[in-house]
Every structure is written in C-alpha cells, then in structure tokens.
Amino acid sequence: MNPVDKLQEAFNACLAIPADDSRPSAEQNIARFIEAARKLEVFFLQKQLLLSDSSDGNEDISRLKARLRSRETVLNKYTEKLADWKRILE
C-alpha cells in the first residue's frame, strides 16, 4: 500500500466514530494518522531528492528549451515570408 493510501486510511479511521466512544481508540487512530503523515513526508522528500540530483535532466531540459526557442524564431521568420509572398501574389 502506498503512503498516500495509508494516510487516507488513517484519516478515515480518525473520522470514524467508535462504537464504544473510547478515548484510547481515538488516540490510537490519531497516532496512526500522524505516523502515516510522517511517512508520506519522508516519501515526498525522497522523491524531491531524486529529482534534485538529476542535473543531467535539468541540462536536457535547458537544451530542449533552447532548441524550441530557435525553432520558434525560424517559424516566425518563415511565417513573415509567407505573409509577404501572399501580399505579392494577391
């Protein structure tokens, strides 16, 4: 079960009203919810660390953005030339 599902399950247990209205049961559910929230936070921090370590990915993204900008420039130039040719031919 993934951390998000565990947190959801613990949260639902906190919202459920116990049949005997026992305080220890409610405290147990809250403790379980807090523990699930901590585990989810650790999960997200691990994912963030993995993403921040991938500097190669950031370089690839920068290179792709540069290629997109250059291609947009070329497309704009050709669009202007097409508009000029349309005016000439009309």
KOLBADO-247062 format. One record per atom (N, C-alpha, C): residue number from 1; residue in one letter; atom name; z, x, y. Coordinates in steps of 0.2 Angstrom, whole numbers, plus 2048, in hexadecimal, padded with zeros to 3 digits. Atoms other than C-alpha are relative to their C-alpha. Layout:
! residues N
<NUM "A" "CA" <Z X Y>>,
...
END
This chain:
! residues 90
<1 "M" "N" <800 804 7FA>>,
<1 "M" "CA" <800 800 800>>,
<1 "M" "C" <800 805 806>>,
<2 "N" "N" <801 7FC 7FA>>,
<2 "N" "CA" <7FB 807 811>>,
<2 "N" "C" <806 7FF 805>>,
<3 "P" "N" <7FA 800 7FB>>,
<3 "P" "CA" <808 80A 81F>>,
<3 "P" "C" <800 7F9 804>>,
<4 "V" "N" <801 806 7FC>>,
<4 "V" "CA" <801 7FB 829>>,
<4 "V" "C" <803 7FA 7FC>>,
<5 "D" "N" <7FE 806 804>>,
<5 "D" "CA" <804 7EF 81B>>,
<5 "D" "C" <807 800 7FE>>,
<6 "K" "N" <7F9 7FF 801>>,
<6 "K" "CA" <815 7F6 817>>,
<6 "K" "C" <804 7FD 807>>,
<7 "L" "N" <7FC 802 7F9>>,
<7 "L" "CA" <81A 7F3 82A>>,
<7 "L" "C" <7FF 7F8 800>>,
<8 "Q" "N" <800 808 800>>,
<8 "Q" "CA" <813 7E1 829>>,
<8 "Q" "C" <804 7FD 7FC>>,
<9 "E" "N" <7FC 803 805>>,
<9 "E" "CA" <81C 7DD 819>>,
<9 "E" "C" <807 801 803>>,
<10 "A" "N" <7F9 7FF 7FD>>,
<10 "A" "CA" <82C 7E4 821>>,
<10 "A" "C" <802 7FB 806>>,
<11 "F" "N" <800 805 7FA>>,
<11 "F" "CA" <829 7DA 831>>,
<11 "F" "C" <801 7F9 7FE>>,
<12 "N" "N" <800 807 803>>,
<12 "N" "CA" <826 7CA 827>>,
<12 "N" "C" <807 7FF 7FD>>,
<13 "A" "N" <7F9 801 803>>,
<13 "A" "CA" <837 7CD 81E>>,
<13 "A" "C" <805 7FF 805>>,
<14 "C" "N" <7FB 801 7FB>>,
<14 "C" "CA" <840 7CF 82E>>,
<14 "C" "C" <800 7F9 803>>,
<15 "L" "N" <801 807 7FD>>,
<15 "L" "CA" <839 7BE 834>>,
<15 "L" "C" <802 7FB 7FC>>,
<16 "A" "N" <7FE 805 805>>,
<16 "A" "CA" <83D 7B5 824>>,
<16 "A" "C" <808 7FF 801>>,
<17 "I" "N" <7F9 802 7FF>>,
<17 "I" "CA" <84D 7AC 825>>,
<17 "I" "C" <803 800 7F9>>,
<18 "P" "N" <7FD 800 806>>,
<18 "P" "CA" <858 7B0 816>>,
<18 "P" "C" <804 7F9 7FE>>,
<19 "A" "N" <7FD 806 802>>,
<19 "A" "CA" <85E 7A1 80C>>,
<19 "A" "C" <808 800 801>>,
<20 "D" "N" <7F9 800 800>>,
<20 "D" "CA" <870 7A7 80C>>,
<20 "D" "C" <803 802 807>>,
<21 "D" "N" <7FF 7FE 7FA>>,
<21 "D" "CA" <86F 7AD 81E>>,
<21 "D" "C" <805 806 800>>,
<22 "S" "N" <7FC 7FA 801>>,
<22 "S" "CA" <877 7BE 819>>,
<22 "S" "C" <7FE 805 805>>,
<23 "R" "N" <801 7FB 7FC>>,
<23 "R" "CA" <879 7CB 826>>,
<23 "R" "C" <7FE 806 7FD>>,
<24 "P" "N" <802 7F9 803>>,
<24 "P" "CA" <877 7DA 81A>>,
<24 "P" "C" <7F9 7FF 7FE>>,
<25 "S" "N" <807 800 801>>,
<25 "S" "CA" <866 7D3 815>>,
<25 "S" "C" <7FC 801 806>>,
<26 "A" "N" <804 800 7F9>>,
<26 "A" "CA" <860 7D1 827>>,
<26 "A" "C" <800 808 802>>,
<27 "E" "N" <800 7F9 7FE>>,
<27 "E" "CA" <866 7E3 82A>>,
<27 "E" "C" <7FC 804 7FC>>,
<28 "Q" "N" <805 7FD 804>>,
<28 "Q" "CA" <85D 7E9 81B>>,
<28 "Q" "C" <7F9 800 802>>,
<29 "N" "N" <807 802 7FE>>,
<29 "N" "CA" <84D 7E1 820>>,
<29 "N" "C" <7FE 804 807>>,
<30 "I" "N" <801 7FC 7F9>>,
<30 "I" "CA" <84F 7E9 832>>,
<30 "I" "C" <7FF 807 7FE>>,
<31 "A" "N" <801 7F9 802>>,
<31 "A" "CA" <852 7FA 82A>>,
<31 "A" "C" <7FA 802 7FD>>,
<32 "R" "N" <806 7FF 803>>,
<32 "R" "CA" <843 7F8 81F>>,
<32 "R" "C" <7FA 800 805>>,
<33 "F" "N" <806 801 7FB>>,
<33 "F" "CA" <838 7F3 82E>>,
<33 "F" "C" <800 807 804>>,
<34 "I" "N" <800 7FA 7FC>>,
<34 "I" "CA" <83E 802 838>>,
<34 "I" "C" <7FE 806 7FC>>,
<35 "E" "N" <802 7FB 804>>,
<35 "E" "CA" <83B 80E 82A>>,
<35 "E" "C" <7F8 800 7FF>>,
<36 "A" "N" <807 801 800>>,
<36 "A" "CA" <829 807 828>>,
<36 "A" "C" <7FD 801 806>>,
<37 "A" "N" <803 7FE 7FA>>,
<37 "A" "CA" <826 809 83A>>,
<37 "A" "C" <800 807 801>>,
<38 "R" "N" <800 7F9 800>>,
<38 "R" "CA" <82B 81B 839>>,
<38 "R" "C" <7FB 803 7FC>>,
<39 "K" "N" <805 7FD 804>>,
<39 "K" "CA" <820 81E 82B>>,
<39 "K" "C" <7F9 7FF 803>>,
<40 "L" "N" <807 801 7FD>>,
<40 "L" "CA" <811 816 834>>,
<40 "L" "C" <7FF 804 806>>,
<41 "E" "N" <800 7FB 7FB>>,
<41 "E" "CA" <815 821 843>>,
<41 "E" "C" <7FE 807 7FD>>,
<42 "V" "N" <802 7FA 803>>,
<42 "V" "CA" <814 830 838>>,
<42 "V" "C" <7F9 800 7FE>>,
<43 "F" "N" <807 800 803>>,
<43 "F" "CA" <804 82A 830>>,
<43 "F" "C" <7FB 801 806>>,
<44 "F" "N" <804 7FF 7FA>>,
<44 "F" "CA" <7FC 828 842>>,
<44 "F" "C" <800 807 803>>,
<45 "L" "N" <800 7F9 7FE>>,
<45 "L" "CA" <802 839 847>>,
<45 "L" "C" <7FC 805 7FC>>,
<46 "Q" "N" <804 7FC 804>>,
<46 "Q" "CA" <7FB 841 838>>,
<46 "Q" "C" <7F8 7FF 801>>,
<47 "K" "N" <807 801 7FE>>,
<47 "K" "CA" <7EA 839 83C>>,
<47 "K" "C" <7FE 803 806>>,
<48 "Q" "N" <801 7FD 7F9>>,
<48 "Q" "CA" <7EB 83E 84E>>,
<48 "Q" "C" <7FF 808 7FF>>,
<49 "L" "N" <801 7F9 801>>,
<49 "L" "CA" <7EE 850 848>>,
<49 "L" "C" <7FA 802 7FD>>,
<50 "L" "N" <807 7FE 803>>,
<50 "L" "CA" <7DF 850 83D>>,
<50 "L" "C" <7FB 7FF 805>>,
<51 "L" "N" <806 801 7FB>>,
<51 "L" "CA" <7D4 849 84B>>,
<51 "L" "C" <800 806 805>>,
<52 "S" "N" <7FF 7FB 7FB>>,
<52 "S" "CA" <7DB 856 857>>,
<52 "S" "C" <7FE 807 7FE>>,
<53 "D" "N" <801 7FA 803>>,
<53 "D" "CA" <7D8 864 84B>>,
<53 "D" "C" <7F8 801 7FF>>,
<54 "S" "N" <808 800 802>>,
<54 "S" "CA" <7C5 860 849>>,
<54 "S" "C" <7FD 802 807>>,
<55 "S" "N" <803 7FE 7FA>>,
<55 "S" "CA" <7BF 86A 858>>,
<55 "S" "C" <7F8 801 7FF>>,
<56 "D" "N" <807 800 802>>,
<56 "D" "CA" <7AE 86C 84F>>,
<56 "D" "C" <7FD 7F9 802>>,
<57 "G" "N" <802 807 7FE>>,
<57 "G" "CA" <7AD 859 851>>,
<57 "G" "C" <7FF 7FF 807>>,
<58 "N" "N" <801 800 7F9>>,
<58 "N" "CA" <7B0 85A 863>>,
<58 "N" "C" <7FA 803 803>>,
<59 "E" "N" <806 7FC 7FE>>,
<59 "E" "CA" <7A3 867 865>>,
<59 "E" "C" <7F9 7FC 7FE>>,
<60 "D" "N" <806 804 802>>,
<60 "D" "CA" <796 85C 85B>>,
<60 "D" "C" <7FF 7FB 805>>,
<61 "I" "N" <801 805 7FC>>,
<61 "I" "CA" <79A 84E 866>>,
<61 "I" "C" <7FE 802 807>>,
<62 "S" "N" <802 7FD 7FA>>,
<62 "S" "CA" <798 858 876>>,
<62 "S" "C" <7F8 802 800>>,
<63 "R" "N" <807 7FE 800>>,
<63 "R" "CA" <787 85F 870>>,
<63 "R" "C" <7FC 7F9 7FF>>,
<64 "L" "N" <804 806 801>>,
<64 "L" "CA" <781 84D 86B>>,
<64 "L" "C" <800 7FD 807>>,
<65 "K" "N" <800 804 7FA>>,
<65 "K" "CA" <786 846 87C>>,
<65 "K" "C" <7FB 804 805>>,
<66 "A" "N" <805 7FC 7FC>>,
<66 "A" "CA" <77C 855 884>>,
<66 "A" "C" <7F9 7FE 7FE>>,
<67 "R" "N" <807 802 803>>,
<67 "R" "CA" <76D 850 879>>,
<67 "R" "C" <7FE 7F9 803>>,
<68 "L" "N" <802 807 7FE>>,
<68 "L" "CA" <76E 83E 87E>>,
<68 "L" "C" <7FF 800 808>>,
<69 "R" "N" <801 800 7F9>>,
<69 "R" "CA" <76F 842 891>>,
<69 "R" "C" <7F9 803 801>>,
<70 "S" "N" <807 7FD 7FF>>,
<70 "S" "CA" <75F 84D 88F>>,
<70 "S" "C" <7FB 7FB 7FE>>,
<71 "R" "N" <805 805 802>>,
<71 "R" "CA" <756 840 886>>,
<71 "R" "C" <800 7FA 805>>,
<72 "E" "N" <800 805 7FB>>,
<72 "E" "CA" <75B 833 892>>,
<72 "E" "C" <7FC 802 807>>,
<73 "T" "N" <804 7FD 7FA>>,
<73 "T" "CA" <754 83E 8A0>>,
<73 "T" "C" <7F9 800 7FF>>,
<74 "V" "N" <807 800 802>>,
<74 "V" "CA" <744 840 897>>,
<74 "V" "C" <7FD 7F8 800>>,
<75 "L" "N" <802 807 800>>,
<75 "L" "CA" <743 82D 894>>,
<75 "L" "C" <7FF 7FD 807>>,
<76 "N" "N" <801 803 7F9>>,
<76 "N" "CA" <746 829 8A6>>,
<76 "N" "C" <7FA 803 803>>,
<77 "K" "N" <806 7FD 7FD>>,
<77 "K" "CA" <738 835 8AB>>,
<77 "K" "C" <7FA 7FD 7FD>>,
<78 "Y" "N" <806 804 803>>,
<78 "Y" "CA" <72C 82D 89F>>,
<78 "Y" "C" <7FF 7F9 802>>,
<79 "T" "N" <800 807 7FD>>,
<79 "T" "CA" <731 81C 8A5>>,
<79 "T" "C" <7FD 800 807>>,
<80 "E" "N" <803 800 7F9>>,
<80 "E" "CA" <72D 821 8B7>>,
<80 "E" "C" <7F9 801 7FF>>,
<81 "K" "N" <807 7FF 801>>,
<81 "K" "CA" <71C 828 8B1>>,
<81 "K" "C" <7FD 7FA 7FE>>,
<82 "L" "N" <803 806 802>>,
<82 "L" "CA" <718 818 8A8>>,
<82 "L" "C" <800 7FB 806>>,
<83 "A" "N" <800 804 7FB>>,
<83 "A" "CA" <71D 80E 8B7>>,
<83 "A" "C" <7FA 802 805>>,
<84 "D" "N" <806 7FD 7FC>>,
<84 "D" "CA" <711 819 8C2>>,
<84 "D" "C" <7F9 7FE 7FD>>,
<85 "W" "N" <806 801 803>>,
<85 "W" "CA" <703 817 8B6>>,
<85 "W" "C" <7FE 7F8 800>>,
<86 "K" "N" <802 807 800>>,
<86 "K" "CA" <705 804 8B5>>,
<86 "K" "C" <7FE 7FE 807>>,
<87 "R" "N" <802 802 7F9>>,
<87 "R" "CA" <704 803 8C8>>,
<87 "R" "C" <7F9 803 801>>,
<88 "I" "N" <807 7FD 7FF>>,
<88 "I" "CA" <6F4 80E 8C8>>,
<88 "I" "C" <7FB 7FC 7FC>>,
<89 "L" "N" <805 804 804>>,
<89 "L" "CA" <6EC 803 8BA>>,
<89 "L" "C" <7FF 7F9 803>>,
<90 "E" "N" <800 807 7FD>>,
<90 "E" "CA" <6F0 7F3 8C3>>,
<90 "E" "C" <7FB 7FF 806>>,
END
